[in-house]
Amino acid sequence: MALYDRDYSKATYSQEDTARLSSVAFMKKTYQLLAASMIAAAAGAYATLPYETIEHGYLISQYKWAIFGFELFMLFFGIGMTRGKPTLNLAALFVFTFTTGVSLVPLFAMLIGQGKGGVIGNAFLMTSVLFGALSLFAINSKKDFSSWGKPLFITAIVILIASLINAFVLQSPIMHVAITALVLLVFGLFTIYDTQNIANGAYGSPIDAALSLYLDFLNMFTSILQLLGIFGNDE
């Protein structure tokens, strides 16, 4: 809020120009943090992948639910509790993204063990292209996507519940494919929604904005990776 308390009476920029410059700076910082978050996730996966072997008793898989629980804690409490404390908030973001990288290790190890390690790079490239295209669309579109938030959130909750039911009860491969495809669609739409919100100044800090985009990218990447792994199976 200090930005609005300053005296701009002698500034050479109009208020519209100043707002535009501020928005561009915010977006730039957001995408810098998004890139750093991806590096942290890659570091988490790289550091722990050697422990997902038979020699180490598939250590990451053994603790996957504990890792998932820690992810949820950091997402819903850890990052929130550190808001207003920039250094701690940034550290919480990177702890969370590092942990998400660790949580992907069982999937990476499975694909590598099946001789499909190249799928990981292909999935990342495809996700990057899709994410970039959706972001550019959101920034340049004249349409207001602000009403998408609640329906998308409700859909995401329903998908989460359905995926848990399928994982523990139904264990249906067909339902898994359907849920994975739906996740890709929903978080593609979330990318449009979140990007436009960031461009419109709806976020209080670049850290929160970067976290939203990171979650969109992560879920799309995981979905594409699983679909490529499934449909690349020769069996």
ZIDAFEN-V41215 format. One record per backbone hydrogen bond with DSSP energy under -1.0 kcal/mol. NH is the residue of the N-H (numbers start at 1). CO is the residue of the C=O. If there is no record, write none. Layout:
nh: (NH NH)
co: (CO CO)
This chain:
nh: (4 5 11 18 19 20 21 22 23 24 25 26 27 28 29 30 31 32 33 34 35 36 37 38 39 40 41 42 43 44 45 46 47 48 49 51 52 57 58 59 62 63 64 67 68 69 70 71 72 73 74 75 76 77 78 79 81 83 85 89 90 91 92 93 94 95 96 97 98 99 100 101 102 103 105 108 109 110 111 112 113 114 115 116 119 120 122 123 124 125 126 127 128 129 130 131 132 133 134 135 136 137 138 139 140 141 148 152 153 154 155 156 157 158 159 160 161 162 163 164 165 166 167 168 169 170 171 176 177 178 179 180 181 182 183 184 185 186 187 188 189 190 191 192 193 194 195 196 197 198 199 200 201 202 209 210 211 212 213 214 215 216 217 218 219 220 221 222 223 224 225 226 227 228 229 230 231 232 233)
co: (1 2 8 14 15 16 17 18 19 20 21 22 23 24 25 26 27 28 29 30 31 32 33 34 35 36 37 38 39 40 41 42 43 44 45 48 49 54 53 51 58 59 61 63 64 65 66 67 68 69 70 71 72 73 73 74 77 80 82 85 86 87 88 89 90 91 92 93 94 95 96 97 98 99 102 104 105 106 107 108 109 110 112 111 116 117 118 119 120 121 122 123 124 125 126 127 128 129 130 131 132 133 134 135 136 137 145 148 149 150 151 152 153 154 155 156 157 158 159 160 161 162 163 164 165 165 166 172 173 174 175 176 177 178 179 180 181 182 183 184 185 186 187 188 189 190 191 192 193 194 195 196 198 197 205 206 207 208 209 210 211 212 213 214 215 216 217 218 219 220 221 222 223 224 225 226 227 228 230)
